[in-house]
Amino acid sequence: MKDFLLEIGVENLPSRFIPPALEQLKDSVCAALKEKRLSFVSARTLGTYKRLSLLLEGVEEKSPDGRLEAFGPPASLYKDAAGNFTPQCAGFARSHGLKPEDVRIVEAKKGRVLCVDKKVKGEPAQKILSEAVSAAVSALQFPKNMVWEPGLFRFARPIRSLVALYGDKVVPLEIAGVKSGRKTTGLDASGAKALSIKSASDYERVLADACVMACPQKRRQTLADGIRQASARLGCTADDYAPLLEEMVYLTENPVPLAGSFSKDFLRLPRELIMTVFRHQLKLFTVYGKDGALAPSFVAVRDGVSENQDEVQTGYQGVVEARLTDAVFFFDNDRRNSLERMREKLKGVVYHEKMGTLHQKSERVVRLAGYICEQLKAQKVAFDEKAVLDTASYAYADLTSEVVREFPELQGYMGGEYAAHCGLPSNISAALKEFYLPAGAKGPIPSTIEGCIASLAGKLDTLAGDFSLGMIPSGSEDPNGLRRQALGAVRIVQENGLHLSLSQLLLRAMDLIGEDITSPAQSREAVVDALEEFLWQRLEAVCQDKGMLFDEIRAVKGIGLASGTALSNPTDVTEILARLEALHAVRQDPDFLSLAASFKRVSNILRQAAKDLAAGLRVDETAFVADQERDLYKAMLASKKAIEPLLWNDARHPQRADFEAALKELSSLKPQVDAFFEKVMVNDPNVAVRKNRLALMSELHALLGVVADISQLQQ
């Protein structure tokens, strides 16, 4: 057994490209070797911004002989009516160097097919590795590709070298015009000197001697330790911003952290502004004093050796001062303008060519926020309505500021800073800073009810507008982050326990958009239908995170945001979750599961007898023939009376519903339902009796489905 090394030397790769590429490379090569029956002990990846490497340890020198089962035409083409092998069967056998007599019939995924067993000789490891690597490298997927050579090979960055060694032998390869060998390069900071790899097992040692730390895990630990030590020497604690740490792992080959400082005068800038400059522009780590306040220092990471540290530190400090000076210039210019003036500038900013300006969007969000306020005031929810409307009014104002034009990721946050500077109440400032929350699927929602209402209005306007224009996410494409916006809307309603129908809010949003939009891609009703389903998919994710099962979610969907139902009788997200939690708790009761099975039976009976269910058909107690009919109907009336106070039916005056108690009450019908189906035939020959029993089944169906469509539950 010998080790195998592959190193793809490239021009500088973006850090985010590297981990997925290494994972793809390992998975693809390992799968190819498994298919070829070439065994190995272990596989691991190594990589930096200028090299993608795969190291396989303990690779066998040859794959063993084996047998290949090859499938061919359908079994019907085995022999003809005279019992002779068909031309198709003979051709299939001949293509594998065999005779028709060697063909047999087997069951396969496509049914019964012709099959042959073919002996396959083992192959040398070098041949298998060469083929596997060539295919794997060609198949690597990157967010963006380049074409740089005559063969039009596509890769993230131009390939400049290939090292492919099996033991101490070069595995012959040629990719994008580059032939494999044993030459690589050292650290850029040391002149990228040429290095020769004698054997695959020497790879990491040779690189380490040239100050290249090939293993990402080792670089990560070295980097974290170095940052901690550099900040400790300042008497501070370094920012533990994980995305920046991970980025620097792949932007360096020999990370060397060093501390620097800047003028205390810059600390008058908002904390988030300084952190944004450091994290996103300069790739520096901020540090904090013992009091938790931002300190006028930083930790930088150089890629090289610990030489000339003073000069490097001076260089970093100069760059920091320049960038923070720019930030001060932008910030001071912005503070000379009021938020109202910034908002007026939105009239000159086109939101979308078919939806007017950002100022028009701002006006819509204010009106939609006002509509939400009216809904909540009717429910006696406590909040500051003026703060909600002011937040909605100024939410997009900072988009015209110089700071946000330079640092778009600070939108919202800077609006809050400017609101505080203008003397607006603190709840408005806080709500503006949190307007775009949640930033991710698990991120926090706005911390105040005022911020939540304004944020909800903004999200629903964006969703309604984009769907109206046909800009609907598909597959992995979601350029405007609509999935995040929809999930945020659902979570804001759910986590605040608000009794709001998203369907009603969407209809209102569509009415407002209709005043501004030109040439919508779909009708108002079609947009709302599509949005309801889109929001439901996000709600399903929330429910699954809470431990709800898929059949429970499906059972409640019919009375939730499902198209049609929600428009005529809107149900809010809070109620949907309450119904789900009740269903999840009660389904453990054997009597309830038995009732769910009976509900399926009732559904099937009604579906088969649809033609006999005339409109307005009512139960006639005088037409009952069997005692079981009377007993069931009497029990149904009692359960219906008991259940009505347990449900809320008016979203404007919600009371505390007890859906679990309602479901348990339904479970009490089991004896009467069982007795009915045991003794009574619904499809009685007598037409009047049959129709009355169908009317009874119709009422039973409506009663059993008052909380959820329990027929969807699996036993």
MIFI-685731 format. One line per field, with one value per residue (C-alpha): residue number from 1; x, y, z. Coordinates in nm, 2 decimals. Example, Ala and Ser with C-alpha at 12.3 -4.5 7.8 and 13.67 -1.06 7.14 Angstrom:
// residues 2
nr	1  2
east	1.23  1.37
north	-0.45  -0.11
up	0.78  0.71
//
This chain:
// residues 715
nr	1  2  3  4  5  6  7  8  9  10  11  12  13  14  15  16  17  18  19  20  21  22  23  24  25  26  27  28  29  30  31  32  33  34  35  36  37  38  39  40  41  42  43  44  45  46  47  48  49  50  51  52  53  54  55  56  57  58  59  60  61  62  63  64  65  66  67  68  69  70  71  72  73  74  75  76  77  78  79  80  81  82  83  84  85  86  87  88  89  90  91  92  93  94  95  96  97  98  99  100  101  102  103  104  105  106  107  108  109  110  111  112  113  114  115  116  117  118  119  120  121  122  123  124  125  126  127  128  129  130  131  132  133  134  135  136  137  138  139  140  141  142  143  144  145  146  147  148  149  150  151  152  153  154  155  156  157  158  159  160  161  162  163  164  165  166  167  168  169  170  171  172  173  174  175  176  177  178  179  180  181  182  183  184  185  186  187  188  189  190  191  192  193  194  195  196  197  198  199  200  201  202  203  204  205  206  207  208  209  210  211  212  213  214  215  216  217  218  219  220  221  222  223  224  225  226  227  228  229  230  231  232  233  234  235  236  237  238  239  240  241  242  243  244  245  246  247  248  249  250  251  252  253  254  255  256  257  258  259  260  261  262  263  264  265  266  267  268  269  270  271  272  273  274  275  276  277  278  279  280  281  282  283  284  285  286  287  288  289  290  291  292  293  294  295  296  297  298  299  300  301  302  303  304  305  306  307  308  309  310  311  312  313  314  315  316  317  318  319  320  321  322  323  324  325  326  327  328  329  330  331  332  333  334  335  336  337  338  339  340  341  342  343  344  345  346  347  348  349  350  351  352  353  354  355  356  357  358  359  360  361  362  363  364  365  366  367  368  369  370  371  372  373  374  375  376  377  378  379  380  381  382  383  384  385  386  387  388  389  390  391  392  393  394  395  396  397  398  399  400  401  402  403  404  405  406  407  408  409  410  411  412  413  414  415  416  417  418  419  420  421  422  423  424  425  426  427  428  429  430  431  432  433  434  435  436  437  438  439  440  441  442  443  444  445  446  447  448  449  450  451  452  453  454  455  456  457  458  459  460  461  462  463  464  465  466  467  468  469  470  471  472  473  474  475  476  477  478  479  480  481  482  483  484  485  486  487  488  489  490  491  492  493  494  495  496  497  498  499  500  501  502  503  504  505  506  507  508  509  510  511  512  513  514  515  516  517  518  519  520  521  522  523  524  525  526  527  528  529  530  531  532  533  534  535  536  537  538  539  540  541  542  543  544  545  546  547  548  549  550  551  552  553  554  555  556  557  558  559  560  561  562  563  564  565  566  567  568  569  570  571  572  573  574  575  576  577  578  579  580  581  582  583  584  585  586  587  588  589  590  591  592  593  594  595  596  597  598  599  600  601  602  603  604  605  606  607  608  609  610  611  612  613  614  615  616  617  618  619  620  621  622  623  624  625  626  627  628  629  630  631  632  633  634  635  636  637  638  639  640  641  642  643  644  645  646  647  648  649  650  651  652  653  654  655  656  657  658  659  660  661  662  663  664  665  666  667  668  669  670  671  672  673  674  675  676  677  678  679  680  681  682  683  684  685  686  687  688  689  690  691  692  693  694  695  696  697  698  699  700  701  702  703  704  705  706  707  708  709  710  711  712  713  714  715
east	0.00  0.11  -0.02  -0.16  -0.13  -0.32  -0.25  -0.41  -0.21  -0.43  -0.43  -0.57  -0.91  -1.19  -1.20  -1.57  -1.49  -1.24  -1.43  -1.71  -1.45  -1.24  -1.55  -1.66  -1.31  -1.29  -1.64  -1.60  -1.26  -1.35  -1.67  -1.48  -1.23  -1.51  -1.68  -1.35  -1.30  -0.97  -0.94  -0.76  -0.73  -0.83  -0.89  -0.85  -0.83  -0.58  -0.61  -0.54  -0.62  -0.36  -0.38  -0.66  -0.51  -0.63  -0.43  -0.53  -0.34  -0.29  -0.40  -0.38  -0.15  -0.42  -0.79  -0.89  -1.05  -1.43  -1.76  -1.98  -2.35  -2.47  -2.83  -2.98  -3.31  -3.65  -3.70  -3.96  -3.66  -3.49  -3.63  -3.88  -4.20  -3.99  -3.77  -3.47  -3.26  -3.36  -3.12  -3.14  -3.04  -2.75  -2.63  -2.64  -2.43  -2.19  -2.13  -1.99  -1.79  -2.03  -2.27  -2.65  -2.65  -2.47  -2.77  -3.02  -3.33  -3.34  -3.56  -3.43  -3.57  -3.72  -3.87  -3.76  -3.45  -3.17  -2.85  -2.50  -2.22  -1.89  -1.55  -1.36  -0.98  -0.82  -0.65  -0.33  -0.39  -0.22  -0.47  -0.77  -0.64  -0.56  -0.91  -1.08  -0.89  -0.94  -1.32  -1.34  -1.15  -1.35  -1.68  -1.60  -1.87  -1.79  -2.02  -1.83  -1.59  -1.33  -1.21  -0.84  -0.69  -0.76  -0.95  -1.21  -1.17  -1.38  -1.25  -1.28  -0.93  -0.66  -0.48  -0.10  0.04  -0.06  0.11  -0.01  0.20  0.13  0.40  0.71  0.58  0.41  0.06  0.03  -0.25  -0.32  -0.59  -0.65  -0.31  -0.12  0.07  0.12  0.46  0.61  0.67  0.48  0.55  0.61  0.48  0.41  0.56  0.89  0.89  0.68  1.00  0.97  0.94  0.98  0.77  0.96  0.67  0.31  0.39  0.64  0.39  0.29  0.65  0.80  0.54  0.58  0.96  0.87  0.64  0.31  0.05  -0.15  -0.40  -0.70  -0.77  -0.41  -0.43  -0.76  -0.62  -0.30  -0.50  -0.74  -0.45  -0.25  -0.54  -0.62  -0.25  -0.22  -0.53  -0.42  -0.10  -0.32  -0.51  -0.82  -1.04  -1.06  -1.39  -1.48  -1.66  -1.66  -1.72  -1.41  -1.20  -1.31  -1.24  -0.89  -0.82  -0.84  -0.69  -0.36  -0.10  0.10  -0.12  0.07  -0.16  -0.03  -0.18  -0.23  -0.40  -0.59  -0.69  -0.95  -1.12  -1.26  -1.46  -1.72  -1.83  -2.12  -1.98  -2.14  -1.98  -1.63  -1.69  -1.82  -1.51  -1.29  -1.47  -1.58  -1.33  -1.00  -1.04  -0.93  -1.05  -1.19  -1.09  -1.28  -1.16  -1.24  -1.55  -1.68  -1.64  -1.47  -1.10  -0.89  -0.70  -0.72  -0.57  -0.45  -0.34  -0.05  0.03  0.40  0.67  0.73  0.97  0.96  0.65  0.69  0.67  0.37  0.20  0.26  0.11  -0.20  -0.25  -0.22  -0.48  -0.71  -0.68  -0.76  -1.07  -1.20  -1.14  -1.36  -1.62  -1.61  -1.66  -1.96  -2.11  -2.08  -2.22  -2.53  -2.59  -2.62  -2.94  -3.26  -3.43  -3.72  -3.49  -3.33  -3.68  -3.77  -3.46  -3.63  -3.86  -3.56  -3.46  -3.64  -3.74  -3.85  -3.94  -4.29  -4.35  -4.22  -3.99  -3.87  -4.08  -4.39  -4.29  -4.23  -4.59  -4.73  -4.55  -4.69  -5.04  -5.00  -4.85  -5.16  -5.39  -5.21  -5.24  -5.61  -5.63  -5.43  -5.61  -5.94  -5.78  -5.67  -5.30  -5.08  -4.83  -4.73  -4.90  -4.72  -4.39  -4.50  -4.60  -4.29  -4.07  -4.25  -4.21  -3.84  -3.75  -3.59  -3.46  -3.11  -3.08  -3.00  -2.73  -2.36  -2.27  -2.53  -2.43  -2.07  -2.17  -2.51  -2.51  -2.57  -2.91  -3.16  -2.89  -2.78  -3.14  -3.16  -2.84  -2.97  -3.31  -3.14  -2.93  -3.25  -3.40  -3.66  -3.78  -3.56  -3.83  -3.83  -3.45  -3.44  -3.72  -3.53  -3.21  -3.40  -3.63  -3.46  -3.45  -3.44  -3.12  -3.13  -3.35  -3.26  -3.18  -3.37  -3.68  -3.72  -3.72  -4.02  -4.38  -4.35  -4.05  -4.22  -4.53  -4.33  -4.10  -4.39  -4.55  -4.22  -4.18  -4.53  -4.51  -4.19  -4.34  -4.66  -4.46  -4.21  -4.48  -4.70  -4.41  -4.35  -4.01  -4.08  -3.79  -3.72  -3.48  -3.18  -3.24  -3.37  -3.19  -3.42  -3.42  -3.79  -3.77  -3.60  -3.86  -4.15  -4.00  -3.94  -4.31  -4.43  -4.20  -4.29  -4.65  -4.60  -4.34  -4.54  -4.86  -5.04  -5.38  -5.33  -5.44  -5.16  -5.41  -5.60  -5.27  -5.17  -5.49  -5.45  -5.09  -5.21  -5.47  -5.20  -4.96  -5.23  -5.23  -4.86  -4.78  -4.79  -4.83  -4.85  -4.75  -5.05  -5.39  -5.45  -5.61  -5.34  -5.07  -5.24  -5.29  -4.92  -4.81  -5.03  -4.86  -4.52  -4.58  -4.73  -4.40  -4.21  -4.47  -4.41  -4.04  -4.13  -4.37  -4.11  -3.86  -4.12  -4.14  -4.46  -4.50  -4.56  -4.91  -5.02  -4.90  -5.09  -5.40  -5.41  -5.31  -5.66  -5.80  -5.49  -5.33  -5.45  -5.58  -5.94  -6.01  -5.81  -5.97  -6.32  -6.24  -5.89  -5.70  -5.40  -5.06  -5.10  -5.42  -5.26  -4.98  -5.23  -5.43  -5.11  -4.99  -5.33  -5.33  -4.98  -5.07  -5.40  -5.30  -5.13  -5.48  -5.59  -5.95  -5.86  -5.66  -5.96  -6.18  -5.94  -5.98  -6.36  -6.32  -6.14  -6.43  -6.69  -6.48  -6.48  -6.86  -6.93  -6.70  -6.86  -7.21  -7.14  -7.43  -7.68  -7.57  -7.80  -7.74  -7.93  -7.97  -8.04  -8.07  -8.43  -8.45  -8.80  -8.65  -8.41  -8.48  -8.21  -8.13  -7.76  -7.86  -8.04  -7.77  -7.50  -7.69  -7.77  -7.40  -7.30  -7.53  -7.39  -7.03  -7.10  -7.25  -6.95  -6.69  -6.82  -6.69  -6.35  -6.29  -6.23  -6.41  -6.36  -6.00  -6.09  -6.20  -5.98  -6.03  -5.80  -5.91  -5.86  -5.82  -5.69  -6.01  -6.21  -6.03  -6.07  -6.44  -6.45  -6.29  -6.59  -6.79  -6.60  -6.86  -7.15  -6.95  -6.83  -7.18  -7.32  -7.08  -7.12  -7.51  -7.61  -7.57  -7.55  -7.64  -7.98  -8.21  -8.47  -8.38  -8.51  -8.33  -8.01  -8.02  -8.09  -7.79  -7.57  -7.68  -7.59  -7.24  -7.20  -7.26  -7.03  -6.76  -6.79  -6.78  -6.48  -6.29  -6.35  -5.99  -5.81  -5.86  -5.78  -5.82  -5.47  -5.32  -5.13  -5.19
north	0.00  0.35  0.70  0.92  1.30  1.54  1.91  2.16  2.47  2.77  3.15  3.30  3.15  3.33  3.18  3.08  2.86  2.64  2.42  2.31  2.24  2.02  1.83  1.77  1.66  1.41  1.27  1.23  1.06  0.83  0.73  0.66  0.44  0.25  0.18  0.05  -0.16  0.01  0.02  0.27  0.34  0.70  1.02  1.38  1.72  2.00  2.34  2.71  3.00  2.88  2.50  2.23  1.90  1.55  1.29  0.93  0.70  0.33  0.29  -0.06  -0.11  -0.28  -0.34  -0.71  -0.91  -0.90  -0.96  -0.71  -0.75  -0.57  -0.51  -0.51  -0.51  -0.62  -0.99  -1.01  -0.99  -1.30  -1.55  -1.53  -1.75  -2.03  -2.04  -1.89  -1.61  -1.27  -1.05  -0.81  -1.08  -1.20  -0.84  -0.77  -1.08  -1.00  -0.64  -0.80  -1.07  -1.34  -1.59  -1.57  -1.88  -1.67  -1.43  -1.47  -1.29  -1.09  -0.85  -0.49  -0.15  -0.13  -0.48  -0.80  -0.75  -0.94  -0.97  -1.10  -1.16  -1.05  -1.11  -0.79  -0.79  -0.57  -0.25  -0.07  0.20  0.46  0.41  0.42  0.73  0.91  0.86  0.93  1.26  1.38  1.33  1.48  1.79  1.85  1.81  2.06  2.32  2.68  2.98  3.14  3.00  3.14  3.03  3.11  2.85  2.73  2.42  2.63  2.44  2.60  2.64  2.90  3.04  2.94  2.62  2.67  2.34  1.98  1.74  1.38  1.12  0.76  0.68  0.84  0.79  1.07  0.98  1.10  1.37  1.66  1.91  2.25  2.21  2.15  1.82  1.66  1.64  1.68  2.06  2.30  2.65  2.78  3.08  3.39  3.61  3.43  3.46  3.15  2.94  2.61  2.30  1.94  1.67  1.34  1.13  1.17  1.10  1.39  1.65  1.82  1.81  1.97  2.25  2.30  2.34  2.62  2.78  2.66  2.52  2.30  2.16  2.40  2.26  2.34  2.69  2.75  2.66  2.85  3.16  3.15  3.10  3.38  3.63  3.55  3.60  3.93  4.08  3.96  4.15  4.46  4.37  4.32  4.04  3.99  3.97  3.61  3.68  3.32  3.41  3.64  3.37  3.11  3.35  3.42  3.04  3.02  3.36  3.26  2.98  3.08  3.31  3.55  3.77  4.11  4.39  4.75  5.07  5.37  5.71  5.72  6.00  5.75  5.58  5.85  5.65  5.40  5.07  4.87  5.11  5.05  4.68  4.67  4.86  4.62  4.29  4.34  4.59  4.54  4.18  4.29  4.17  4.44  4.41  4.50  4.63  4.48  4.70  4.54  4.87  4.88  4.95  5.17  4.87  4.57  4.24  4.20  3.88  3.87  3.58  3.52  3.49  3.70  3.94  4.32  4.33  4.70  4.79  4.57  4.71  5.06  4.98  4.83  5.14  5.37  5.18  5.18  5.55  5.62  5.40  5.54  5.89  5.82  5.68  5.99  6.21  6.01  6.00  6.37  6.46  6.24  6.39  6.73  6.60  6.51  6.18  6.36  6.51  6.17  6.03  6.30  6.19  5.85  6.02  6.01  5.65  5.39  5.09  4.90  5.03  4.89  4.98  5.34  5.48  5.39  5.68  5.51  5.18  5.37  5.52  5.17  5.03  5.31  5.24  4.87  4.92  5.13  4.86  4.61  4.86  4.87  4.49  4.48  4.77  4.58  4.30  4.53  4.47  4.74  4.93  5.28  5.34  5.66  5.48  5.21  5.46  5.67  5.36  5.25  5.61  5.63  5.27  5.32  5.68  5.57  5.42  5.77  5.82  5.82  5.56  5.31  5.37  5.28  5.00  4.86  4.60  4.88  4.97  4.99  5.02  5.36  5.47  5.41  5.60  5.90  5.88  5.91  6.20  6.38  6.34  6.08  5.85  5.55  5.30  5.44  5.43  5.07  4.97  5.12  4.94  4.61  4.67  4.41  4.14  3.84  3.83  3.45  3.15  3.13  3.49  3.71  3.91  4.27  4.31  4.55  4.51  4.84  4.72  4.39  4.56  4.79  4.51  4.28  4.55  4.60  4.22  4.17  4.47  4.33  3.98  4.11  4.34  4.08  3.81  4.06  4.11  3.73  3.75  3.42  3.21  2.89  2.62  2.76  3.10  3.37  3.70  3.92  3.69  3.63  3.30  3.48  3.76  3.51  3.32  3.64  3.74  3.41  3.42  3.77  3.68  3.35  3.46  3.76  3.55  3.80  3.70  3.82  3.66  3.67  3.62  3.94  4.13  4.01  4.12  4.46  4.47  4.38  4.66  4.91  4.78  4.80  5.17  5.19  4.89  4.88  4.56  4.30  3.95  3.79  3.87  3.98  3.65  3.44  3.64  3.59  3.22  3.18  3.38  3.18  2.86  3.02  3.14  2.80  2.63  2.87  2.79  2.42  2.47  2.65  2.37  2.10  2.28  2.26  1.88  1.86  1.56  1.59  1.43  1.67  1.97  1.84  1.78  2.15  2.29  2.25  2.52  2.73  2.93  2.69  2.86  2.94  2.85  3.13  3.39  3.32  3.23  3.35  3.16  3.32  3.17  3.17  2.97  2.73  2.65  2.61  2.36  2.17  2.16  2.02  1.76  1.66  1.61  1.42  1.19  0.96  0.86  0.53  0.64  0.95  0.75  0.52  0.82  0.95  0.62  0.66  1.01  0.86  0.62  0.91  1.10  0.81  0.75  1.12  1.13  0.82  0.95  1.31  1.29  1.22  1.51  1.78  2.14  2.22  1.86  1.85  1.58  1.48  1.33  1.18  0.99  0.79  0.41  0.27  0.35  0.39  0.68  0.86  0.79  0.92  1.24  1.31  1.27  1.49  1.77  1.75  1.76  2.05  2.25  2.16  2.25  2.58  2.78  2.61  2.76  3.12  3.21  3.59  3.71  4.05  3.92  3.62  3.43  3.17  2.86  2.52  2.30  2.01  2.00  2.02  1.72  1.52  1.60  1.47  1.15  1.09  1.02  0.70  0.46  0.60  0.62  0.26  0.14  0.33  0.17  -0.17  -0.18  0.07  0.07  0.42  0.32  0.19  0.08  0.33  0.67  0.88  0.68  0.68  1.06  1.13  0.91  1.09  1.42  1.27  1.17  1.52  1.68  1.43  1.50  1.88  1.82  1.59  1.83  2.14  2.15  1.96  1.72  1.42  1.18  1.28  1.12  0.80  0.52
up	0.00  -0.08  -0.02  -0.30  -0.32  -0.55  -0.53  -0.77  -0.77  -0.86  -0.87  -0.55  -0.47  -0.27  0.07  0.05  -0.26  -0.08  0.18  -0.06  -0.34  -0.11  0.01  -0.35  -0.45  -0.17  -0.22  -0.60  -0.59  -0.31  -0.49  -0.81  -0.62  -0.45  -0.78  -0.92  -0.60  -0.52  -0.14  0.08  0.45  0.48  0.29  0.40  0.23  0.27  0.12  0.11  -0.12  -0.37  -0.35  -0.32  -0.20  -0.14  0.05  0.04  0.28  0.23  -0.13  -0.26  -0.57  -0.77  -0.76  -0.72  -1.00  -0.98  -1.16  -1.33  -1.35  -1.67  -1.75  -2.10  -2.29  -2.14  -2.07  -2.35  -2.60  -2.46  -2.71  -3.00  -3.04  -3.19  -2.89  -3.06  -2.91  -3.05  -3.24  -2.95  -2.70  -2.92  -2.97  -2.60  -2.52  -2.80  -2.67  -2.36  -2.53  -2.44  -2.60  -2.59  -2.37  -2.10  -2.08  -1.79  -1.68  -1.35  -1.16  -1.18  -1.10  -1.44  -1.42  -1.57  -1.79  -1.96  -1.76  -1.79  -1.54  -1.68  -1.53  -1.47  -1.43  -1.17  -1.27  -1.15  -0.89  -1.11  -1.39  -1.16  -0.98  -1.30  -1.44  -1.10  -1.05  -1.40  -1.38  -1.03  -1.11  -1.43  -1.23  -0.95  -0.90  -0.80  -0.75  -1.04  -1.30  -1.54  -1.88  -1.96  -2.19  -2.55  -2.44  -2.26  -1.94  -1.66  -1.31  -1.03  -1.10  -1.36  -1.27  -1.27  -1.14  -1.07  -0.82  -0.85  -0.67  -0.59  -0.34  -0.51  -0.86  -1.07  -1.18  -1.53  -1.57  -1.79  -1.70  -1.87  -2.05  -1.73  -1.68  -1.35  -1.18  -0.83  -0.83  -0.61  -0.46  -0.11  0.07  -0.13  0.13  0.09  -0.29  -0.37  -0.41  -0.61  -0.39  -0.50  -0.34  -0.33  -0.22  -0.12  0.25  0.25  0.14  0.46  0.60  0.28  0.30  0.67  0.62  0.37  0.64  0.47  0.70  0.47  0.72  0.77  1.11  1.23  1.08  1.25  1.59  1.53  1.43  1.72  1.97  1.81  1.81  2.18  2.28  2.08  2.24  2.59  2.55  2.51  2.82  2.60  2.46  2.08  1.89  1.84  1.50  1.36  0.99  0.98  1.16  0.90  0.62  0.74  0.78  0.40  0.32  0.48  0.46  0.76  0.98  1.21  1.42  1.54  1.74  1.64  1.76  1.63  1.77  2.05  1.86  1.62  1.90  1.86  1.55  1.61  1.73  1.44  1.19  1.32  1.34  0.98  0.85  1.04  0.96  0.60  0.45  0.64  0.77  1.12  1.46  1.70  2.06  2.38  2.72  3.05  3.07  2.75  2.55  2.21  2.26  2.02  1.91  1.67  1.58  1.22  1.05  0.81  0.59  0.63  0.88  1.20  1.05  1.02  1.25  1.33  0.96  0.91  1.21  1.09  0.76  0.91  1.14  0.84  0.65  0.95  1.00  0.64  0.64  0.97  0.85  0.55  0.78  1.00  0.68  0.57  0.92  0.99  0.65  0.72  1.06  0.90  0.74  0.92  0.87  0.71  0.45  0.39  0.34  0.09  -0.12  -0.16  -0.42  -0.65  -0.59  -0.82  -0.63  -0.94  -1.28  -1.25  -0.88  -0.86  -0.61  -0.26  -0.13  -0.27  -0.10  0.22  0.20  0.14  0.44  0.66  0.55  0.59  0.93  1.02  0.90  1.13  1.42  1.37  1.39  1.71  1.87  1.83  2.03  2.31  2.23  2.40  2.18  2.08  1.75  1.67  1.72  1.48  1.21  1.25  1.23  0.91  0.77  0.83  0.78  0.43  0.49  0.57  0.22  0.09  0.35  0.26  0.52  0.40  0.04  0.14  0.38  0.27  0.54  0.79  0.66  0.94  1.21  1.08  1.06  1.43  1.49  1.29  1.47  1.81  1.68  1.57  1.92  1.83  2.11  2.20  2.10  1.74  1.73  1.85  1.61  1.31  1.40  1.41  1.11  0.89  1.16  1.16  0.96  0.94  1.00  1.37  1.43  1.67  1.57  1.66  2.04  2.07  1.95  1.76  1.57  1.50  1.35  1.13  1.02  0.94  0.72  0.53  0.47  0.35  0.11  -0.04  -0.07  -0.23  -0.47  -0.59  -0.64  -0.83  -1.07  -1.11  -0.92  -0.73  -0.59  -0.77  -0.67  -0.50  -0.66  -0.43  -0.51  -0.30  0.00  -0.01  0.18  0.47  0.45  0.46  0.75  0.93  0.89  1.01  1.32  1.41  1.42  1.60  1.86  1.96  1.98  1.76  1.63  1.27  0.95  0.71  0.43  0.52  0.55  0.21  0.06  0.21  0.08  -0.27  -0.26  -0.17  -0.43  -0.69  -0.66  -0.77  -0.98  -1.36  -1.57  -1.29  -1.39  -1.22  -1.10  -0.74  -0.64  -0.81  -0.62  -0.29  -0.35  -0.44  -0.14  0.10  -0.01  0.01  0.36  0.46  0.35  0.59  0.87  0.81  0.89  1.22  1.31  1.24  1.46  1.73  1.69  1.50  1.27  0.89  0.91  1.19  0.98  0.68  0.90  1.00  0.66  0.52  0.76  0.78  0.49  0.23  -0.09  -0.08  0.28  0.43  0.20  0.32  0.68  0.77  1.03  1.20  1.25  1.63  1.60  1.35  1.60  1.89  1.69  1.60  1.96  2.07  1.79  1.87  2.24  2.19  1.91  2.16  2.29  2.13  2.13  1.93  1.67  1.63  1.58  1.31  1.13  1.15  1.01  0.71  0.66  0.68  0.42  0.18  0.22  0.15  -0.15  -0.30  -0.24  -0.36  -0.61  -0.33  -0.12  -0.24  -0.13  0.19  0.30  0.67  0.93  1.01  1.36  1.28  0.99  1.21  1.20  1.42  1.78  1.69  1.46  1.74  2.00  1.76  1.67  2.04  2.13  1.84  1.95  2.31  2.18  1.95  2.24  2.46  2.19  2.07  2.38  2.34  1.99  1.87  1.55  1.54  1.50  1.62  1.96  2.03  2.35  2.49  2.29  2.43  2.12  2.32  2.53  2.21  2.06  2.38  2.37  2.02  2.14  2.37  2.05  1.99  2.14  1.95  1.62  1.66  1.74  1.44  1.19  1.35  1.32  1.06  0.68  0.54  0.18  0.28  -0.02  0.11  -0.06  0.22  0.49  0.29  0.24  0.60  0.70  0.45  0.61  0.95  0.81  0.66  1.00  1.17  0.92  0.99  1.37  1.36  1.14  1.35  1.48  1.20  0.92  1.14  0.84  0.75  1.06  1.01  1.25
//
